[in-house]
Amino acid sequence: MGETRALCVVMACAALCGCATSSPPAREVAMVAEAFGALHAASQPLLDDLAVAERAQGQTVALERALQARAGTQPGPCGGIPYQGDTDEHGNPSGPGVIAGFCSGDAPYYSPISDPPATGAFRRALRSVGDYTQLLVILADGSNIDAAQAQLHTLAANLGSALASAGSMTGAPAAGVGPALSGLVAAVEPLTRRVATRNNLDELRRVVLQESPKVETVITALRDSAPVLFDTVTERSMARLSGVGLDNAEVAAAEIARIEAYRATVSIYVVLLDQYRELLHELVAVYHTPQQPLTLAVLAQRSAELSAGADAWRRTIANLRAALR
Amino acid sequence: MYVIEELRHELSRAINTLRRRHANTTDAAERKAIRGSIEALNRKIAVLNQAQLLDAAATLTLAAQDLERVVAAARLGPFDGYLSALETHIDRLNHLSGSMHAQESLAPAPEDGGESTMRLPRAPRRLARGLEPPRASKDYTLLRAEYQAYYDACTVRPECRGNVAYYVKRLRNGRSLYEAVGRDLNGIPWAFIGAIHAMECGFNFAGHLHNGDPLIARTVQVPKGRPLTGTPPFTWRESAIDALTMKGFHDVRDWSVPHMLYLLERYNGMGYRMRRLVSPYLWSFSNHYSRGKFVKDGIYDPHAVSKQCGVAVMLKAVMS
């Protein structure tokens, strides 16, 4: 399936090789966008799991802070709120107990209505890459030109009203206003798409060549955060493995399986990020060496690989969730 | 970040050591103690983990902000300054249109005195069947029925239909702004505000509602120096609120058609009425009016013809 798709994309790209250089690389940009769409959609289940894990982690940290506060106020905004209940000699709760106060800073970890902070940052970073990709698409396919032309028509209509108004006041015959206005609009309209397309082309080139390093920075930050993402989504399993799992082989086996599934999931996530980054490099290369069949073929291949990778990730996540049930 | 990571790894190694001991001891009390220690260590790990996660989140946020700025700053307006240049032309044309309206706006109609460029007409022009010439009174209770009768009998002169349609269109274009001002002033009807806007500044939103003077400064024509408070440039809304409040329209509760017409006639002046003439401010472009207007303060020209649509005509057209 993935190979067929890759072949189709390569063929489509090859067919484009003879095109004129004055048009935007709409096809190439569309492939990048399609690949990002797959990456983004596949990321969401992992980030959903991260949200759950980050909340649990935040609640554990709040408990730890309250347990420490029993001995005296701890540094930090809510360091004076103690745990109320019995504890054992290790400082663990040993019966019913509660954090005796409310810490506003912990609210994101107890509220289910929005993402906790780090998960929000992950989603925002991915979204910013998506917005950048969408920007490429808009500039390449010219949808902003259609919107702007609609605006131009509105302005022309307003201009018509203004001219008609001026005509009625000065007593100029209404018949003279219409042709004048038509002439103006007719003179303006053929120019607009040509001017706009040229501007789009220039802006697309600038956004790709000049701004793509910033996308690279985000992608790198996402990649560098993968270890702590992994630590967070597996934290509960690690705790259960080293706690309940000590005396229960079945629980230990289940938690190990879960941790390994997350290792696979996060690994695919990292590989997809790398592939997306490579794809962007190829897009930049298209600008440096436009219309080279080899470049386009490589680009198509990368895109197809990324889509196939995203499919594999979806399957892994689905398996992980099925195992959790 | 590195130190936290090292700490975290060291705690993990400590847990491993405890696990090995747990596996090798049969002492139930020791095993329980090991589990307690591990539970406590796991909480410490969670604390370190959260610190690392938030650190990573801060890095991500900074990188994302940079990229968001790129997207926000991208030139998505494909015509660059092209459209804004056209908008400037349109603004100027609108301003010109407003100025032209202002030139044609009806001069105040003084109630007393006043001169005529020619002698006043002996009798008003022929009126629609059943209508009497306007009553020379300023008492609304005496005039209410007359306003209603004139309004009911009002029809647009055939040669003026296109112009009236233009006024109605402009009124409707500004409706949301008029409504917003009306809401701020206890519910003044939007059409009433729009009608004044038409008469006083030819729908020009760059001019004071008082008299059409530019909003970039206080008014220089009568009423001079408005708005009294605030700093120029004023928004049209600020100026409109000042103008309508100055006239006390925010205290009016009766917004029936006869009362609106009474208020509007007073706005321009009762000079026509006191001479038992039909006011073009209300009835121009209708069957009730053909000629005669005050051309300057106090100067009445019986042959001059108003080029503005009367407010009653506008109201009837827009409300029908």
Interface residues (C-beta under 8 A of the other chain):
Chain A: E54 Q57 G58 T60 V61 L63 E64 L67 D88 E89 H90 G91 N92 P117 A118 G120 A121 F122 R124 A125 R127 S128 V129 D131 Y132 L135 I138 L139 G142 N144 I145 A148 Q151 L152 L155 N158 L159 S161 A162 L163 A164 S165 A166 S168 M169 T170 A174 V188 T192 V195 A196 T197 N199 N200 E203 V207 E211 K214 V215 T217 V218 T220 A221 L222 D224 S225 V228 L229 D231 T232 E235 M238 A239 S242 G243 L246 D247
Chain B: R8 I15 R19 H22 R31 A33 I34 R35 G36 S37 I38 E39 A40 N42 R43 K44 I45 A46 V47 N49 Q50 Q52 L53 L54 D55 A56 A57 A58 T59 L60 T61 A63 A64 D66 L67 E68 V70 V71 A74 R75 L76 G77 P78 F79 D80 Y82 L83 L86 E87 H89 I90 L93 N94 L96 S97 M100 H101 E104 G162 N163 Y166 K169 R170 N173 G202 K307
